[in-house]
Amino acid sequence: MANDFSKICDTNNLIEAELIKQLLFENGIDATVLNKRDSSYQAFGVIEIYCHTNQLLQAIQLIKNNSINEE
């Protein structure tokens, strides 16, 4: 990823990653999901969510306020 993107969080659940991405999108934050899971063995790897660095704190706060990704 380019230097202007930062990782917000990661998860093992693709649906959760998409919910986070949608939440951020609805609040004006452009987010990207990067699936690093193994294609053969889904138990290995994680799914990472990234956004622009200048929106990182806002994105983290939205996720916390909506009780998503509480591991």
C-alpha positions in Angstrom: 0.0 0.0 0.0 1.1 3.6 -0.5 2.5 5.6 2.3 -0.7 7.6 2.7 -2.7 4.6 3.9 -2.7 3.1 7.4 -4.1 -0.1 8.8 -7.1 0.5 11.0 -7.7 -3.1 12.2 -7.7 -6.7 11.2 -10.1 -9.6 11.6 -10.5 -13.2 10.6 -14.1 -12.7 9.5 -14.7 -11.4 6.0 -18.2 -10.3 6.8 -17.0 -8.2 9.8 -14.4 -6.6 7.5 -17.1 -5.6 5.0 -19.3 -4.3 7.7 -16.4 -2.1 9.0 -15.7 -0.9 5.4 -19.4 0.0 4.9 -19.6 1.8 8.2 -16.6 3.9 7.3 -17.9 4.6 3.8 -21.3 5.8 5.2 -19.3 8.3 7.3 -17.2 9.7 4.5 -14.1 7.6 5.0 -12.8 5.7 2.0 -11.6 2.3 3.3 -10.0 -0.7 1.6 -10.1 -4.3 2.6 -7.0 -6.4 2.0 -7.6 -10.1 2.3 -4.4 -11.9 3.3 -6.0 -15.2 4.0 -4.6 -18.3 2.4 -6.8 -19.4 -0.5 -6.6 -23.1 0.3 -6.6 -23.0 4.1 -8.9 -20.2 5.4 -7.7 -20.7 8.9 -4.4 -19.0 8.1 -4.0 -15.2 7.6 -6.1 -12.2 8.4 -8.2 -9.6 6.6 -6.9 -6.0 7.0 -8.8 -2.8 6.7 -7.0 0.4 5.6 -7.9 4.0 5.2 -6.2 7.3 4.4 -3.8 8.2 7.2 -5.4 11.6 7.7 -8.7 9.9 8.6 -7.2 7.2 10.8 -8.3 8.5 14.2 -11.8 9.2 13.0 -12.1 5.7 11.6 -10.9 4.1 14.8 -13.3 6.1 16.8 -16.2 5.1 14.6 -15.4 1.5 15.0 -15.1 1.8 18.8 -18.4 3.7 19.0 -20.2 1.1 17.0 -18.8 -1.9 18.9 -17.3 -3.5 15.8 -14.1 -5.5 15.9 -13.9 -6.1 19.7 -11.4 -8.8 20.1 
